[in-house]
Amino acid sequence: MTFTAITIGPLIALIAGILILVMPRLLNYIVAIYLILVGLLGLFPQLGG
């Protein structure tokens, strides 16, 4: 099973959305981590799989 940037992006978004619903105070951290991960996957596509 290989993960690509196409499958990692929506998966991260889904997990982040669930965490925000459960604990809204984490919103800033979740958004920051999400943006960092998406940026890294954009700069280094080989990290995605």
N, C-alpha and C positions, 0 to 999 in steps of 0.2 A: 504494500500500500504506500503510495507516494503522495505527499502533500505538496501542493503548489500554491503560489500566491493567490490564485483564484479561490481555492478552498480555505486557505488560512484566513483571509480577510473577512468573509462572512461568518466564519466560526468565531473569530475574536469579537466581532460585532455582536453576535448572539450572546456570548458569555458576558460581555460588558453590559448589554441591555438587561440581562437577568440580574446581574449584580447591582445595577443602578436601581432596579425595581425593589430589590430586597433591602439595600442599604444606600439610600440617596446621598448620604454624606460622602460616599466614595466617588462621586461624579468627577471631581477635578482630577483625582489620581487615575481613574479609569480612562478618561479622555486623554490625559497626558501620555499614559503608557500606550494606548491605542495609536496615537499619532506618531510616537517614536517607532513602534513596530512597523507601521505602514511606511514610514519614511525609510527605515532600514531595508525593508523588502523592495522598495522602489529603487534604492541606490545599489543594493546588492541582491539581484534576483536569485542568485545561486543559494542564498540562505533559505529560500522558500522550498527548496527540495530538489 
